[in-house]
Amino acid sequence: MGYNKIEKRIIELSHSISFDDQQMYVYSNEIADLLLLTVSKIESIAKDFYEAKIYPYNVDKNNTEYSDEYFHHEKANQKIRTDWRYKNRLSHINKKINLKDKGINLNDNIFKFIKHNKEIKPFGLFDDSKSEIGGTISKKRNENKDEIVIIDWTEAYNDLKHNYIDSIPKYGNIIHLVFALSALYLLIIYYEFTDSYRYIYSHEELESYYEESFGSELFSVIIHNNTELEFFKNDQKEMISRIEGEDINKSTLLMIQHPKVYSQMQMKINEFKVKNPDVSQIDTDKFYFSSFDNNSDEYKLFTEVDKLDRKYIRSRQIILNEGKSEKEIWVYNRNGGIIEFHEKFINRTTKFLTQIKVGDKIELYTLMNEYITGEVIKYNMIENMIILKTDEFDSFSLPKTNIKRIRNVKIETPTSKIDEN
């Protein structure tokens, strides 16, 4: 069972159990089973992530393929490469992409929390010394202070796996399941896009400039606006950001300038620096809150860059936040492989999506790398949703923006030899 199908079952649960402050610890055998299934998926993707992104297989030159035998018998760093416990693999992944700080937003339509914050951290607890991994959620204690609640979904998984019946009342509940699924959701996104050097969305494709769901009906990841240039300083904006709790570390996605726009901005800044070598940074607060010389070189530069930003705002790009500073963002330093903003960024076939019709037999891969095949029973080119009839569901819906690859299913007509006798 893939991610989308697990999520669908959890949404069905929300129709009979209210996902609110009072019902967070409601438990059942079905919830416990879903939790076990979800964390087993985490174990699997953590292994794939570790092998592909952290400590890849070496090529067995005799076979020109990745070889398990070569992998397990390699002498160099053998202890590291054969350590398959999923907590250790998650620890290595955390060191690469900083899982601990990543925030996930819960969908208001499903989660009716009042006392608990709807922004959670699936990996908020990460203590390598004690081999503890879990999530955190803040709970309102009083008007002035919140309490951080730890949701140890890894311990829940271990206890349910080894002592199923006795552990269900404590661990087979909604909140542990939700945190486990949010952890899987986050891992899938990072596994798909880490080190991929590609755009995920264009500015025009976003429904919100602050979060993106990737087709999930339960969760969305945080988008951080990283279009501000370091050469310009604005204390007022920074203060507002701190008050609103904005933090680049908790975001999964970054909104950045298109490379061509960024290049034009930097060219103007460099021209200014040649004429004004003593100016290392411009404080833009003075352009808003005090009198200033609107004929100054500083103000002219600011207005020129601001004009570029406004003119090309729709060409901004969304990329994965891999924990790098703006200076290290690949899109500004990489010479080749840049995909223009008007193109589809992850092999979505625009032509196919415009020609699809009811009755078509199709197969597709989602952004979560889930394979789905079925018959189209409802599709409107203007609407975002496509509804399929699959072997498991009579009606399975998903957003077309969640489709990575899609094509018609080739139906082979069986042939048989004619008995001439």
Buried (B, 14 or more C-beta within 10 A) or exposed (E): EBBBBBBBBBBEBBEEEBBBBEBBEBBBEEBBBBBBBBBEBBBEBBBBBBBBBBBEBEEBEEEEEBBEEBBEEBEEEEEEBEEEEBBBBBBBBBBBBBBBBBBBBBBEEBBBBEBBBBBBBBBBBBEEEEEBBBBBBBEBEEEEEBEEBBBBBBBBBBBBEEEBEEBBEBBBBBBBBBBBBBBBBBBBBBBBBBEBBBBBBBBEBBEEEBBBBBBBBBBBBBBBBBBBBEBBBBEEBEEEBEEEEBEBEBBBBBBBBBBEBBEBBBEBBEEBBEEBEEEEEBEBBBBEEEEEEEEEBBBEBBEBBBEBBEEBEEBBBBBBBBEEEBEEBBBBEEEEEBBEBEEBBBEBBEEBBEEBEEEBBBBBBBBBBBEBEBBBBEBEEEEEBBBBBEEEBEEBBBBBBBBBBBEEEEEEEEEEEEEEE
